[in-house]
Structure formats: C-alpha cells, structure tokens
Amino acid sequence: MRTAQVTRNTLETQISVQINLDGTGISRFNTGVPFLDHMIDQIARHGVIDIEIDATGDLHIDAHHTVEDIGITLGQAFAKAIGDKKGVRRYGHAYVPLDEALSRVVLDLSGRPGLEYHVTFTRAAIGQFDVDLFHEFFQGFINHAGVTLHIDNLRGNNAHHQAETIFKAFGRALRMAVEPDPRMGGVMPSTKGCL
C-alpha cells in the first residue's frame, strides 16, 4: 500500500495529513474550512484515495494560510506515498460535467511543478469561501508533489458547480496517473530513467 503521513507546523498553521493512494475513497476532515472539506472529499471519492486531514489555522484572519498550507501538506504526503513512480501510468486526464458546468484536468507526475490554471468563477465567494483560494491550494499541492497540472473550466454559470467539476476531475485524473500500468512491468515511465 502506498501510504504516507505528514505533519507540518508553522506559526500560522498546524496540519497533519494521512493519505493512501490504494484506498477506497474514505475521507475524514477537521480543518475549519467546510467548503474546502467538501472539495477534498471529491478528490478522495473520485480518486479512490483515502485522505485524512487535521488542520488548525489562523482562521480569525482569513482562510488563506490554512487552505494554502493544506495544499502544501497534501502535496508532501502525495510525493512521499507515490515513491519513485516506477510502473505507474504517470499521466492522467478527466473531463467532468455537473449540470451546466464542465471542467478538464490533465496532469503529469513529472517531478516538475507547473500549474496552468484557467478558471473564471462567476462570483467571488461560495458561501464564506473565497474562490481565489482554490488557486493557492493547487499551487501549494503541485509545488510539493512535483506535478504538472492543467486545469480548465470550460463552462459554467454556477460557481459551486464550477468548483465541484474541477475537484472531481482532479480526483479522477490523479486516480488514472497513479494506477499501476501492468504493461510497464515496474519500469520507470520516462526515457530519462527517473521522474
């Protein structure tokens, strides 16, 4: 089982993440940011990845540090759990619709962090959640997971639907990328011999 547990403590946040890439989609969150919990639950469910997150942050200021640092810590746990990446598919992609909204996520477990984020939300907040923080979450994740990630919201009028299609597609793309490829036979999926 490809599992990891990472704890990250700063003056702004204290975060613990447990991840199982070969899980069943079980999730448990205690972050103080309910809408982010709902979105990460989509990653777990649609990625069939077990994720547990405990986070305490300076939410009396705003959710920025907490959301970004959860992304960072989840990225660190992902990198630890995926290991040397031998025998995995490496690439993943997914299109996910939800009513009028449609998003596409494409990723590469390249070892090189890169984010192309093309999302124009129809409003600035979903409930109390500032939608700008989704970019911070994904930037934190890719920087520490070593993943190249392209996120495109192709259409949508409802910001909740836009966000949900992004996170569901991200979960499905991750699922595809981390799956063992039986044709690779444990070989590194790169002509360089490393990722």
SVG drawing of the C-alpha trace seen along z (x, -y; Angstrom):
<svg xmlns="http://www.w3.org/2000/svg" viewBox="-28 -39 46 46">
<polyline fill="none" stroke="black" stroke-width="0.4" points="0.0,0.0 1.3,-3.4 0.7,-5.4 2.1,-8.5 1.6,-10.7 3.0,-14.2 2.8,-16.8 3.6,-20.5 3.7,-23.1 4.2,-26.8 3.4,-29.9 0.2,-30.2 -1.0,-26.6 -0.6,-23.1 -1.6,-20.5 -1.5,-16.7 -2.3,-14.7 -2.6,-10.9 -3.0,-9.5 -3.5,-6.1 -3.2,-6.0 -4.6,-2.5 -7.6,-3.2 -11.3,-3.1 -12.2,-6.8 -12.6,-7.1 -12.1,-10.7 -12.1,-12.5 -11.5,-16.2 -11.2,-18.6 -10.0,-21.8 -12.4,-24.6 -13.0,-25.3 -16.1,-23.3 -16.3,-24.1 -12.7,-23.0 -13.5,-19.8 -16.4,-19.2 -14.0,-19.7 -11.2,-17.5 -13.9,-14.8 -14.4,-14.9 -10.7,-14.1 -10.9,-11.2 -14.2,-9.8 -13.4,-10.1 -9.7,-9.4 -10.4,-6.4 -7.8,-7.7 -8.1,-7.7 -7.4,-11.1 -7.5,-12.3 -6.7,-15.9 -6.5,-17.7 -5.8,-21.4 -5.7,-24.3 -5.0,-27.7 -5.4,-31.4 -8.9,-31.5 -9.6,-34.6 -7.6,-36.4 -9.0,-34.5 -8.7,-31.1 -5.7,-31.8 -2.9,-30.3 -5.0,-27.3 -6.1,-26.5 -2.6,-27.0 -0.9,-25.0 -3.3,-22.1 -2.4,-22.1 1.3,-22.1 1.0,-19.3 -1.2,-17.2 1.4,-17.6 4.2,-16.5 2.1,-13.4 1.4,-12.6 5.1,-12.8 6.0,-10.5 3.3,-8.0 3.9,-7.8 7.6,-7.0 9.8,-6.5 6.8,-6.2 8.1,-3.0 5.3,-1.2 2.6,-3.9 0.7,-5.3 2.2,-8.8 -0.3,-10.8 -4.0,-11.3 -6.8,-13.3 -10.5,-13.8 -13.5,-15.8 -16.3,-16.1 -19.7,-17.8 -22.1,-18.9 -25.3,-20.3 -24.2,-23.4 -20.5,-23.2 -17.7,-21.3 -14.0,-21.1 -11.0,-19.4 -7.9,-18.4 -4.8,-17.0 -1.7,-16.1 1.7,-14.5 3.7,-13.1 6.7,-14.6 8.6,-15.7 8.5,-19.2 5.9,-21.5 3.9,-23.5 0.4,-24.9 -1.8,-26.2 -5.0,-27.4 -7.7,-28.8 -10.8,-29.3 -13.0,-32.4 -15.5,-31.9 -18.9,-33.5 -18.7,-35.0 -16.0,-35.8 -17.2,-33.6 -19.1,-30.4 -20.8,-30.9 -17.9,-32.2 -15.2,-30.6 -13.1,-33.0 -12.7,-31.2 -9.2,-32.8 -8.0,-30.3 -8.5,-27.3 -5.5,-28.5 -3.5,-28.7 -4.5,-25.2 -3.4,-23.7 -0.2,-25.8 0.8,-24.5 0.0,-21.0 1.9,-20.9 5.0,-22.7 5.4,-19.9 4.0,-16.9 6.2,-17.6 3.2,-17.5 2.5,-19.3 -1.2,-20.3 -3.5,-21.9 -6.9,-22.9 -9.5,-24.4 -13.1,-25.2 -14.6,-25.1 -18.0,-26.4 -20.3,-27.1 -22.7,-29.6 -22.9,-28.3 -19.6,-28.8 -20.3,-25.8 -20.7,-23.6 -17.5,-25.0 -15.5,-24.2 -17.0,-20.7 -16.3,-19.7 -12.6,-20.9 -12.1,-18.8 -13.9,-15.7 -11.8,-15.9 -8.7,-16.3 -9.5,-13.2 -10.2,-11.2 -7.0,-12.4 -5.0,-11.5 -6.6,-8.1 -5.5,-7.4 -2.0,-8.7 -1.1,-6.7 -2.6,-3.4 0.0,-0.7 0.4,0.0 0.7,3.8 2.4,3.3 5.2,1.2 6.3,4.1 7.7,1.9 9.7,-0.2 10.1,-4.0 7.7,-5.7 10.3,-8.0 13.2,-7.7 15.4,-9.6 15.1,-6.7 13.8,-8.9 11.0,-11.3"/>
</svg>
